[in-house]
């Protein structure tokens, strides 16, 4: 049997792996599947149609898998899928899907009081800092970081290795490898610190700098810049950036902050 505290409330039909732990006053709902090595802290509530992988940690008072905050659908309980090795700090809220499924990948760090709304899709190795708030249907790609007290509008995409600076309000997509800041968020530069932490070499960073300048600081319209870069047979990261821009539905943040107009 799993290590379950005597005060925890576990629905009889919940599936909890024998190597997981459930702390004091935690509540586990009837449709929850909890994989191996998970640690559920005190007063955590996990409900809904929720499937959780291995080795996740849920600290005190998290609310995981609750119904989405959609007017007129407060009683709807959708699906939530969580991968392996994630950490959910105190008072984090992650809501189940409304129209689809809320998905979190692996090794993400969701800091205290952060909120992941219905139908969001998060990749791997993402950081949501304290108080970061994602609206419904937000997509965040691998290794992106959303800083404290940021608000991300519904249906926004945040690209791989992107960085959203503290207190930003983001209403359009954030391109991969880029750093945005402000209300409303504007483009600052490449996420140089994040790229170095990701292990990119000096040569690889320099190549991305050239692509960045051509896309966001070059002459002509954005469509013309994309076409020019396409013709030059860019590398894999450049192609990812170009594909992201071409497939954006909300538009990508390209307006620079004036004080950083020559950055990167």
C-alpha positions as CSV (number, residue, x, y, z in Angstrom):
1,X,0.0,0.0,0.0
2,X,1.1,3.6,-0.6
3,X,2.2,5.6,2.4
4,X,-1.0,7.5,3.2
5,X,-1.4,9.7,6.2
6,X,-4.3,8.7,8.4
7,X,-6.1,12.0,7.9
8,X,-6.0,11.9,4.1
9,X,-9.2,11.3,2.3
10,X,-8.8,9.0,-0.7
11,X,-11.7,7.9,-2.9
12,X,-12.0,4.1,-3.1
13,X,-11.7,4.1,-6.8
14,X,-8.6,6.3,-6.9
15,X,-5.4,4.6,-8.2
16,X,-2.3,5.3,-6.1
17,X,1.0,3.6,-6.8
18,X,2.4,1.8,-3.8
19,X,5.6,3.9,-3.8
20,X,3.8,7.2,-3.6
21,X,3.1,9.2,-0.4
22,X,0.0,11.2,0.5
23,X,0.3,13.7,3.4
24,X,-2.0,15.0,6.1
25,X,-5.5,16.2,5.1
26,X,-4.8,15.6,1.4
27,X,-7.9,14.8,-0.7
28,X,-7.7,12.5,-3.8
29,X,-10.7,12.2,-6.0
30,X,-12.2,9.0,-7.6
31,X,-10.8,9.4,-11.1
32,X,-7.2,10.2,-10.1
33,X,-4.4,7.9,-11.2
34,X,-1.2,8.6,-9.3
35,X,2.0,6.9,-10.6
36,X,5.1,5.8,-8.8
37,X,7.3,8.0,-6.5
38,X,4.9,10.9,-6.2
39,X,4.8,13.0,-3.0
40,X,1.5,14.7,-2.2
41,X,1.9,17.2,0.6
42,X,-0.5,18.4,3.3
43,X,-3.9,19.8,2.3
44,X,-3.3,19.1,-1.4
45,X,-6.5,18.5,-3.4
46,X,-6.2,16.3,-6.6
47,X,-9.5,15.8,-8.4
48,X,-11.1,15.3,-11.8
49,X,-10.1,12.9,-14.5
50,X,-6.4,13.4,-13.7
51,X,-3.5,11.2,-14.7
52,X,-0.1,11.8,-13.0
53,X,3.2,10.2,-14.0
54,X,6.2,9.5,-11.7
55,X,8.2,11.4,-9.2
56,X,6.2,14.6,-9.0
57,X,6.0,16.7,-5.8
58,X,2.9,18.6,-4.8
59,X,3.6,21.0,-1.8
60,X,1.1,22.3,0.7
61,X,-2.3,23.4,-0.5
62,X,-2.1,22.8,-4.2
63,X,-5.3,22.4,-6.1
64,X,-4.8,20.1,-9.1
65,X,-7.4,19.0,-11.6
66,X,-10.3,21.2,-10.6
67,X,-13.0,22.2,-13.0
68,X,-12.2,25.1,-15.4
69,X,-13.2,28.7,-14.5
70,X,-15.6,29.0,-17.4
71,X,-18.9,30.9,-17.0
72,X,-21.8,28.4,-16.9
73,X,-19.5,25.4,-16.7
74,X,-18.4,25.4,-13.1
75,X,-19.6,21.8,-12.6
76,X,-17.7,20.5,-15.6
77,X,-14.7,18.2,-14.7
78,X,-12.4,17.7,-17.6
79,X,-9.1,15.9,-18.1
80,X,-5.6,16.7,-16.8
81,X,-2.4,14.9,-17.8
82,X,0.9,15.5,-15.9
83,X,4.2,13.9,-16.8
84,X,7.2,13.1,-14.6
85,X,9.5,14.9,-12.3
86,X,7.5,18.2,-11.9
87,X,7.4,20.3,-8.8
88,X,4.3,22.2,-7.8
89,X,5.0,24.7,-5.0
90,X,2.6,26.0,-2.4
91,X,-0.9,27.1,-3.4
92,X,-0.4,26.3,-7.1
93,X,-3.7,25.8,-9.1
94,X,-3.8,23.7,-12.3
95,X,-7.3,23.3,-13.9
96,X,-8.5,20.4,-16.0
97,X,-9.5,20.9,-19.6
98,X,-12.7,22.6,-20.6
99,X,-12.9,21.9,-24.3
100,X,-10.0,19.4,-24.4
101,X,-7.1,18.4,-22.1
102,X,-4.7,20.3,-19.9
103,X,-1.2,18.9,-20.4
104,X,2.0,19.4,-18.5
105,X,5.2,17.6,-19.6
106,X,8.2,16.7,-17.4
107,X,10.6,18.5,-15.1
108,X,8.6,21.7,-14.9
109,X,8.9,24.0,-11.8
110,X,5.6,25.7,-11.0
111,X,6.4,28.1,-8.2
112,X,4.1,29.2,-5.4
113,X,0.6,30.7,-6.3
114,X,1.1,30.2,-10.1
115,X,-2.0,29.3,-12.1
116,X,-2.4,27.1,-15.1
117,X,-5.8,27.5,-16.6
118,X,-7.9,25.0,-18.6
119,X,-6.7,23.5,-21.9
120,X,-3.1,24.8,-21.5
121,X,-0.3,22.8,-22.9
122,X,3.1,23.0,-21.3
123,X,6.2,21.1,-22.6
124,X,9.3,20.1,-20.5
125,X,11.8,22.0,-18.3
126,X,9.6,25.1,-18.0
127,X,9.7,27.5,-15.1
128,X,6.6,29.5,-14.0
129,X,7.7,31.8,-11.2
130,X,5.6,33.0,-8.2
131,X,2.2,34.4,-9.2
132,X,2.6,33.7,-13.0
133,X,-0.9,33.3,-14.5
134,X,-1.8,31.5,-17.7
135,X,-5.2,32.0,-19.3
136,X,-7.0,29.2,-21.0
137,X,-5.4,27.5,-24.1
138,X,-2.0,28.9,-23.5
139,X,0.9,26.9,-25.0
140,X,4.4,27.0,-23.7
141,X,7.2,25.2,-25.4
142,X,10.3,23.5,-23.8
143,X,12.7,25.4,-21.5
144,X,10.7,28.7,-21.5
145,X,10.5,30.8,-18.4
146,X,7.7,33.0,-17.2
147,X,8.7,35.3,-14.4
148,X,6.8,36.4,-11.3
149,X,3.5,38.2,-11.5
150,X,3.2,37.8,-15.3
151,X,-0.2,37.5,-16.9
152,X,-0.5,35.5,-20.2
153,X,-3.6,36.1,-22.3
154,X,-5.7,33.2,-23.5
155,X,-4.5,31.3,-26.6
156,X,-1.0,32.9,-26.5
157,X,2.0,30.7,-27.4
158,X,5.4,31.1,-25.8
159,X,8.3,29.6,-27.8
160,X,11.1,27.3,-26.7
161,X,13.9,29.0,-24.6
162,X,11.9,32.2,-24.4
163,X,11.9,34.5,-21.4
164,X,9.0,36.7,-20.1
165,X,10.4,39.3,-17.6
166,X,8.7,39.9,-14.3
167,X,5.3,41.7,-14.2
168,X,4.8,41.5,-18.0
169,X,1.3,41.4,-19.5
170,X,1.5,39.2,-22.7
171,X,-1.3,39.5,-25.3
172,X,0.6,38.1,-28.3
173,X,2.9,35.2,-29.0
174,X,6.5,35.2,-27.7
175,X,9.0,34.0,-30.3
176,X,11.4,31.2,-29.4
177,X,14.8,32.3,-27.9
178,X,13.5,35.8,-27.3
179,X,13.0,38.0,-24.2
180,X,10.0,40.2,-23.7
181,X,9.1,42.7,-21.0
182,X,6.5,45.2,-20.0
183,X,2.8,46.1,-20.1
184,X,2.0,45.4,-22.9
185,X,5.0,43.2,-23.4
186,X,7.5,44.4,-26.0
187,X,10.5,42.7,-27.5
188,X,13.8,43.3,-25.7
189,X,16.5,41.0,-27.2
190,X,17.4,37.4,-27.5
191,X,17.3,35.4,-24.2
192,X,21.1,35.3,-24.1
193,X,21.3,34.1,-20.5
194,X,18.8,31.3,-21.2
195,X,20.6,30.3,-24.4
196,X,23.9,30.0,-22.6
197,X,22.3,28.0,-19.8
198,X,20.8,25.7,-22.5
199,X,24.4,24.9,-23.6
200,X,24.5,26.8,-26.9
201,X,28.1,27.6,-28.0
202,X,29.3,31.1,-28.8
203,X,29.1,30.2,-32.5
204,X,25.5,29.0,-32.2
205,X,24.5,32.1,-30.2
206,X,26.2,34.3,-32.8
207,X,24.2,32.6,-35.6
208,X,20.9,33.2,-33.7
209,X,21.9,36.9,-33.3
210,X,22.2,37.3,-37.0
211,X,18.8,35.7,-37.6
212,X,17.3,37.9,-34.8
213,X,18.6,41.1,-36.3
214,X,17.5,40.1,-39.8
215,X,14.0,39.2,-38.6
216,X,13.3,42.0,-36.1
217,X,15.6,44.8,-37.1
218,X,16.0,44.4,-40.8
219,X,14.4,46.4,-43.7
220,X,11.1,45.6,-45.3
221,X,8.0,43.9,-44.0
222,X,8.0,40.9,-41.7
223,X,6.8,38.7,-44.6
224,X,9.7,39.9,-46.8
225,X,12.2,39.3,-44.0
226,X,10.9,35.7,-43.5
227,X,11.1,35.0,-47.2
228,X,14.7,36.3,-47.4
229,X,15.7,34.1,-44.5
230,X,13.9,31.1,-46.0
231,X,16.0,31.6,-49.2
232,X,19.2,31.5,-47.2
233,X,18.7,27.9,-46.0
234,X,18.9,28.7,-42.2
235,X,19.8,26.2,-39.6
236,X,17.4,24.2,-37.4
237,X,16.9,26.9,-34.8
238,X,16.3,29.6,-37.4
239,X,13.7,27.3,-39.1
240,X,12.0,26.8,-35.8
241,X,11.8,30.6,-35.3
242,X,10.5,31.1,-38.9
243,X,7.9,28.4,-38.5
244,X,6.7,29.8,-35.2
245,X,6.2,33.3,-36.9
246,X,4.3,31.8,-39.9
247,X,1.9,29.8,-37.8
248,X,1.0,32.5,-35.2
249,X,-2.7,33.2,-35.0
250,X,-2.5,36.0,-32.4
251,X,0.6,37.7,-33.9
252,X,4.1,37.6,-32.5
253,X,5.5,40.4,-30.3
254,X,7.9,42.2,-32.6
255,X,7.6,45.8,-31.4
256,X,10.9,46.7,-29.6
257,X,11.1,48.6,-26.3
258,X,12.6,51.9,-27.2
259,X,15.3,51.8,-24.5
260,X,16.4,48.4,-25.9
261,X,16.1,49.1,-29.6
262,X,19.7,48.1,-30.3
263,X,19.9,45.1,-28.0
264,X,21.1,41.7,-29.1
